[in-house]
C-alpha cells in the first residue's frame, strides 16, 4: 500500500508537542460507557491470561493488545472499545501477563515478542465464539506483538482475520530502546523502571531465589533491564538478541492482510528505524501513516464527543476492508 504522505490528523491548538500529547492522553483521559466481562484462560504452558470482553451480539470482533505496563483499563483501550461498540463491533482486550491485577503463576512476564500469548487468545476465541470476522489491534508493545504475529503467520493466517490496526509501534526494539535512553526521555524511562520493579518484586514471592532486585536502582535503561531480566528469563542471549529476534520490522514484508500502522513523527519513544518506510513501499498490504504530531499513543481530539482521532481513523480503515458483513448496523448503545 502507498505511504500516506499527508495524514488527516490535526492536533488541538497548543497541544501539538509530542511530550504534551503523550503525557496528557496517558494521565488524564477518562473514558466512560465501557463495561467488561472478565474471563480467565489457561495458556499452553499452564499459566493464565485475563481477557476483558465487551460484547453486544455482533458478528465481528476486534482483539486488542495494550502497551508496556498497560492494561484493559487504559484510556486508549477503553476509548477504542467504546468506538468499536458504537459501530457494530464486539471487542476483547487481552491483558498481558502480570498486567491484569494479579501476578501470574510462572516467572515469565510479557515482552515484545510474546506472539504465543496472542495465539492463545485467538485459539480460545475461535474455539468458543462464533464470529464471521476478526480484526487485530495493538498499541505500542502490543502493536509490535500484533505485527510480528501477522508477519510470522504470513499466508497461513486464519482467514477470519481480515484486517489490523496498530499505533505507536516500536518496530525496531533497539531503536526504541536507544531513543528512550536519551536524557530528554529520562522521565519516561524512570517511570517504566519503577513500574517494572514492582513486577519483579511480585515475582520474587512466587520464585524465591530465582530472581531478585538487588541493586535495581543501578538500572538506567531498557538495555540494563532486558540484559538482567527479559533476556535470561525468556531464553535470549542478551538484550540485543531479544531486540533482534522480537522486533516486528524484519517480518513486515510477510504481512498478508490489510494493515494500518500509525506512528507519529514526534513520538518520543520511537527512533528513526521504527518508521518502516521501505517495508510499506514494498508490501501492498501494509499502509504506513506518519502524522507530524500525535506523540506516543496520543492523537487527542477536542470537541469530538470524547472520541480520539485514532479511534475514528481505525473505524474508517476497518470499514473499508470489512468484507464479511459490510452493512451490519451499529450495536445498541
N, C-alpha and C positions, 0 to 999 in steps of 0.2 A: 504494500500500500504506500501511497505517497506520504511524505512527511508534511504535516500541517504547518505551513510557513507562517500563517497568521492565526493565532488562537483567538477564539471568541471571548476568552476571559478578560474582563476589565476589573481590576481591583477597586474597592471602595476608595474614595478620595482620602488621602493621608494615611492609607493602610497598605501601600504597595510594597513596603520594605519586607524582605524575606523573613527577618527575625520577628518582626511585628506579626506577620501572618502566622508564623509557626507558633509563637507563644500564646497569642490571643485565642486562636482556634483550639489549642490544646487545653488551656487552663480555664477558659471562661464560657465555652459553648455548652449550653444546656438544651437537650432535645426531649420534648415531651411526646406523649402519644404512642409510645412503643412498649408493648408487653411481650415478654419472653416466656416460653415454656422450656425448662431445662431438661435435658436428657444426658445421661452418662453412658458412654460406650466403652467397651474394653478393646484395647489395642492388641495387635498380634503378639506383642512382647509382654502381655499381661499387665500393662499399665492402663490408664484411662484418659479419656478426653471428655470434657463437658461441652455439649452443644446447646446453644440457645436458639430456639425456633420462634419465628413469627409467621404463623400460617393462617390463611384465610380461605382455603379451599381452591387456590389457583392451580393451574396445570403446569406452571413453570416456577422454577425456584432459583435463587441466587445463593451461592455458597461463598461466604465472606471470611477472609483471613485478616486478622488485625496485625498491627506493627509490634516492634520490640517493646516489651513491658506494657503492652496494651491489653485490652480485653473487649468483651462484647458491649461493655457499658461506655466505652469512649464515645465522644460526640460524633466523630466521623463514622463510626459503626452504626450508632443509633440513627444518625441522620440519613445514612444510605438505606437502612432498613425501613424507615418511615417513608422515604420517597418510593422505594420499591413497592411497599404495601399499597400506597395510593394509586399505583399504576398497574395493578393486576399481577403482582409477583408475590410469591411466598419467599421467605428468606431464612437462612440459618447462619449464625456466626459461630465458628468453632474457636473455642478458647484454647490457645496453645498450652502445652504442659507447664504447670506452675502458675498459670495466669487466671484461673477461674475462681480463685479464692481459697483453694485447698491444695496443699502440696501433693505432688504425685508420689507414687509408690517406689519408683526407681530413681537412681541417681541422675539419669539423663534429664535434660531440660530442652526447651525449644531452642532451635538455632535456624539459621537462614537456609539450610538445605534439607529441612525436615519434610520432604515430599511424601515420605511414607505415612505421616500423620494425615496429610490431605487425602491420600489414597484410602486410609482407613475411614475417614468421614464419607467419602464418595461411595465406597463399598457398602457402608451401612445405609446410606441414603437410598441407593438403587435397590438394595435388598429388601427394604422395609417400607418404602414410599413409592408411589406411582406418579411420576412426572413425565410429561412429554418433552420438556426442555430444561436444561440446566445451564446456568451461566456461572462463571467463576469470577470472583473479585478479590483484590488484595491491596493492602496499604503497606508501604514501606517494607519491612521484613516479610510481611505476609504477601506482598506483591512479588518479592523475589521467589518465595516458595511457589507461588502460583505460576509464574512464568517458567521457572525451572521444571515444574511438573509438566506443563504443556509441552515444553521443548523435549524433555525426556520421553514423553509418550509419543510425540510426533503423530504419524498417521494411525497409530494404534489406539488413539484416544477414543473413549466411549462416544459413540455417535450422538448420544443425547446431550453432550456438552457442546453447545452451539457457538458461544462467544465468551470473551473475557474482557475485564476492565481492571486496570491497575493504576495506582497513583504513588508518586514519590518513592520510586523503587531504586535501591542501591544495586543496580545491575552488575556492577563490578564491586565486590565487597571490599577489596583492598583500597580502591579509590575512595569509597565512602569512609572507611576507617581512617585513612590518612587525612581526609577533609575534617573529620570530627576531632582529630588530634591537634588541629591548629588552635592557637591561642584565642582566636576570635570565637571559637565554638566551645571554649572551656566550660561554660555553664551547662551546656547540654551533656557533655561528657561526664561531668561530675554528677549530674542528676541520674544518668544511666548507671554509673558505677555504684551509687548509693542504693538504688533500687535492686540492682543485681546482687549486692551484698546480702540483702535480706533473703533472697532466694538461696544463696549459698548457705547462710546460717540455718535456714529451714532444712536444707538437705543434710547438714551436719547432724541433725537429730535422727534422720532415718538411716544414715550411713556413717555412724561414728567411727572415726579412724580412717575413713576412706577419703575424706575431704575436710578442709579446714579453711579458716580465713585469717590465719596468722599473717601479720604484716600486710594485710589487704590495703591499708592506707598508702602503701607504696605504689599501687597500681594507678596509672595515669591515663591509659589509652585502651582502646579495644585490642590492640596487639598484646598489651600486657595481660588483659583478661582472657583473651582467646588462647594465648600460649599456656596460661596456667590452668584454665578450666575447660573451655569449649573443646579445644583440640584433644586433650588426653581422654576426656570423658566420652567423647563420641568417635574415637578411633582415627583421629587425624594426627599427622606428624607434628604439626605446629600451626600457628595462626595462619601463616601464608599458605600452607597446604589446605587448611579448611577454607580459606577465602577462594582459592583457585578451584577447588572441587565443588563448592556450593554456590558459586555465582551463577546467575541465570544467563549472563552475557554470552558464553560460548554456545548455548543451545537455542538462542532466539531464532536462528535461521531454520530451526526444525519445527517451529510452531505451525500448526496446520489449520487453525480456525481463526476467524476474525478477532483480533485482539487489539485493544486500545491501551497504550502506555502514555501516561501524562506525567512528565517531570518538569517542574517549574525551573526556569533558568536561574532564579535567585534562591533555590533551595539550599540552606546552609549545611545540609547533611550529605550532599552529593558532589563528588569530584567529576572532572570532565569525562572520565571513562564510563560514567553512569548514564550518559546520553548516547544511546546506540544508533547513531545516525546511519552508519554503513549497514547495519543489520536491518534497519527499517527500509532502506532503499532497495535491498536485495530480496526481502521476504514480502510477497504480496499480501500476506495475512496479517502483518504487523504494522499498525498505524501509530506513529510517534508524534505526540503533540507536546510542544515545549513553550508554554506561556512565559512571558517575560517576568511575571510575578506569580505568587501563589505560596511561596515558602514551602515548608515540609508539612504535607497533609493539611494545608490551609484552604486556599481557594474560597475565601469568605465572600459572602454577598450580604448586602444590607437592603432592607425593604423588599425582601422576596418571600415573605411568609415563613422565614426560618430555613428555607432550603438553600444550600450552598451550590455554587456553580458546579462543583464536582459531581453532585447528585443529578442535577439537570443534564449535565453532559453525559453521564453514564446511561441515563434512561434513554436519551436520544440515540446514543450509539446502539444500545440493545434493541431498540425498536427497529432500527434499520436492518439489523441482522437477525431479527426474530422470525425465523422461517416456519416454526412449528404451528403457531397459533397467532397469526398476525392481527386478528380482530377481537381478541379477548377483552371484554370490558374490565374497567378497574375493579378491584376487590372492594367490599364495603369498608368504609372508614370506621 
